[in-house]
Amino acid sequence: MGGEAIATPEVLYSMANPRTLPARNGGMARQGTTKEIAESMKKTDIGGSFLGSIVAGLLIGLLLDWWLGTEPWFVIGLALLGSYSGFMRVWHYAKVQGELEDEERRARGR
């Protein structure tokens, strides 16, 4: 046991802190801006919403099939409905983002 290094909280913090990690260009790691972080969280949110719609349809379908004894029908129907709902959410998000980008381009062009 002698000779083992004990990691202090300061050492662990410096290992986990992105500012202390070297970047590929030899400098310090670049910090994401608040806008970049918010955009990446929106993208993660829409992906989770898509997956959540499908999983919710599957779980509710399983529960209804178990309760009513109609084995695959509610699972199939609600999984399809959840998939449709997920695709519609992604489509709506893409449409809104496209409109925002168009507005920004028009504003820069003036």
C-alpha positions as a Markdown table, in Angstrom:
| # | Residue | x | y | z |
|---|---|---|---|---|
| 1 | Met | 0.0 | 0.0 | 0.0 |
| 2 | Gly | 2.9 | 2.4 | 0.3 |
| 3 | Gly | 3.7 | 4.4 | -2.8 |
| 4 | Glu | 0.1 | 4.6 | -4.1 |
| 5 | Ala | -1.0 | 8.1 | -5.0 |
| 6 | Ile | -4.2 | 9.4 | -3.4 |
| 7 | Ala | -6.4 | 11.5 | -5.6 |
| 8 | Thr | -7.3 | 14.7 | -3.8 |
| 9 | Pro | -10.5 | 16.6 | -4.7 |
| 10 | Glu | -8.4 | 19.2 | -6.4 |
| 11 | Val | -6.7 | 16.6 | -8.6 |
| 12 | Leu | -10.0 | 15.0 | -9.5 |
| 13 | Tyr | -11.5 | 18.4 | -10.3 |
| 14 | Ser | -8.6 | 19.3 | -12.6 |
| 15 | Met | -9.0 | 16.0 | -14.4 |
| 16 | Ala | -12.7 | 16.5 | -15.0 |
| 17 | Asn | -12.6 | 20.2 | -15.8 |
| 18 | Pro | -12.6 | 20.8 | -19.5 |
| 19 | Arg | -10.5 | 23.9 | -19.1 |
| 20 | Thr | -7.5 | 21.9 | -18.0 |
| 21 | Leu | -7.8 | 19.3 | -20.7 |
| 22 | Pro | -5.4 | 20.0 | -23.6 |
| 23 | Ala | -7.1 | 20.6 | -27.0 |
| 24 | Arg | -5.9 | 19.0 | -30.2 |
| 25 | Asn | -4.3 | 22.3 | -31.3 |
| 26 | Gly | -2.0 | 22.3 | -28.3 |
| 27 | Gly | -4.0 | 25.0 | -26.4 |
| 28 | Met | -6.7 | 24.7 | -23.9 |
| 29 | Ala | -10.0 | 23.0 | -24.6 |
| 30 | Arg | -12.6 | 25.4 | -26.1 |
| 31 | Gln | -15.6 | 26.1 | -23.9 |
| 32 | Gly | -19.0 | 25.9 | -25.6 |
| 33 | Thr | -21.0 | 29.1 | -25.6 |
| 34 | Thr | -24.4 | 29.2 | -23.9 |
| 35 | Lys | -26.1 | 29.3 | -27.3 |
| 36 | Glu | -24.2 | 26.2 | -28.6 |
| 37 | Ile | -25.1 | 24.3 | -25.4 |
| 38 | Ala | -28.7 | 25.3 | -25.7 |
| 39 | Glu | -28.9 | 24.2 | -29.3 |
| 40 | Ser | -27.3 | 20.8 | -28.5 |
| 41 | Met | -29.8 | 20.4 | -25.6 |
| 42 | Lys | -32.7 | 21.1 | -28.0 |
| 43 | Lys | -31.3 | 18.4 | -30.4 |
| 44 | Thr | -31.0 | 16.0 | -27.6 |
| 45 | Asp | -34.5 | 16.8 | -26.4 |
| 46 | Ile | -36.0 | 16.2 | -29.8 |
| 47 | Gly | -34.3 | 12.8 | -30.1 |
| 48 | Gly | -35.5 | 11.9 | -26.6 |
| 49 | Ser | -39.0 | 13.0 | -27.6 |
| 50 | Phe | -38.9 | 10.8 | -30.7 |
| 51 | Leu | -37.8 | 7.8 | -28.8 |
| 52 | Gly | -40.1 | 8.5 | -25.9 |
| 53 | Ser | -43.1 | 8.6 | -28.2 |
| 54 | Ile | -42.3 | 5.1 | -29.5 |
| 55 | Val | -41.6 | 3.7 | -26.1 |
| 56 | Ala | -44.8 | 5.2 | -24.6 |
| 57 | Gly | -46.8 | 3.6 | -27.4 |
| 58 | Leu | -45.2 | 0.2 | -26.9 |
| 59 | Leu | -45.7 | 0.3 | -23.1 |
| 60 | Ile | -49.3 | 1.4 | -23.2 |
| 61 | Gly | -49.9 | -1.2 | -26.0 |
| 62 | Leu | -48.4 | -3.9 | -23.8 |
| 63 | Leu | -50.5 | -2.9 | -20.8 |
| 64 | Leu | -53.7 | -2.8 | -22.8 |
| 65 | Asp | -53.0 | -6.1 | -24.5 |
| 66 | Trp | -52.3 | -7.7 | -21.1 |
| 67 | Trp | -55.4 | -6.2 | -19.6 |
| 68 | Leu | -57.8 | -6.9 | -22.5 |
| 69 | Gly | -56.2 | -10.2 | -23.7 |
| 70 | Thr | -55.9 | -9.0 | -27.3 |
| 71 | Glu | -52.2 | -10.0 | -27.6 |
| 72 | Pro | -50.4 | -8.2 | -30.4 |
| 73 | Trp | -53.0 | -5.7 | -31.6 |
| 74 | Phe | -52.6 | -2.8 | -29.2 |
| 75 | Val | -48.8 | -3.1 | -29.2 |
| 76 | Ile | -48.7 | -2.9 | -33.0 |
| 77 | Gly | -51.3 | -0.1 | -33.3 |
| 78 | Leu | -49.9 | 2.1 | -30.5 |
| 79 | Ala | -46.3 | 1.5 | -31.6 |
| 80 | Leu | -47.2 | 2.8 | -35.1 |
| 81 | Leu | -49.1 | 5.7 | -33.5 |
| 82 | Gly | -46.1 | 6.5 | -31.3 |
| 83 | Ser | -43.8 | 6.3 | -34.4 |
| 84 | Tyr | -46.0 | 8.7 | -36.3 |
| 85 | Ser | -46.1 | 11.0 | -33.3 |
| 86 | Gly | -42.3 | 11.0 | -33.0 |
| 87 | Phe | -41.8 | 11.6 | -36.7 |
| 88 | Met | -44.3 | 14.5 | -36.6 |
| 89 | Arg | -42.4 | 16.1 | -33.7 |
| 90 | Val | -39.1 | 15.8 | -35.5 |
| 91 | Trp | -40.7 | 17.2 | -38.7 |
| 92 | His | -42.2 | 20.1 | -36.8 |
| 93 | Tyr | -38.8 | 20.9 | -35.1 |
| 94 | Ala | -37.0 | 20.8 | -38.5 |
| 95 | Lys | -39.6 | 23.1 | -40.0 |
| 96 | Val | -39.4 | 25.6 | -37.2 |
| 97 | Gln | -35.5 | 25.6 | -37.3 |
| 98 | Gly | -35.6 | 26.1 | -41.1 |
| 99 | Glu | -37.9 | 29.1 | -40.8 |
| 100 | Leu | -35.6 | 30.6 | -38.1 |
| 101 | Glu | -32.6 | 30.1 | -40.3 |
| 102 | Asp | -34.4 | 31.7 | -43.2 |
| 103 | Glu | -35.3 | 34.7 | -41.0 |
| 104 | Glu | -31.7 | 35.1 | -39.9 |
| 105 | Arg | -30.4 | 35.0 | -43.5 |
| 106 | Arg | -33.0 | 37.7 | -44.5 |
| 107 | Ala | -32.0 | 39.8 | -41.6 |
| 108 | Arg | -28.3 | 39.6 | -42.5 |
| 109 | Gly | -29.0 | 40.3 | -46.1 |
| 110 | Arg | -30.5 | 43.7 | -45.4 |
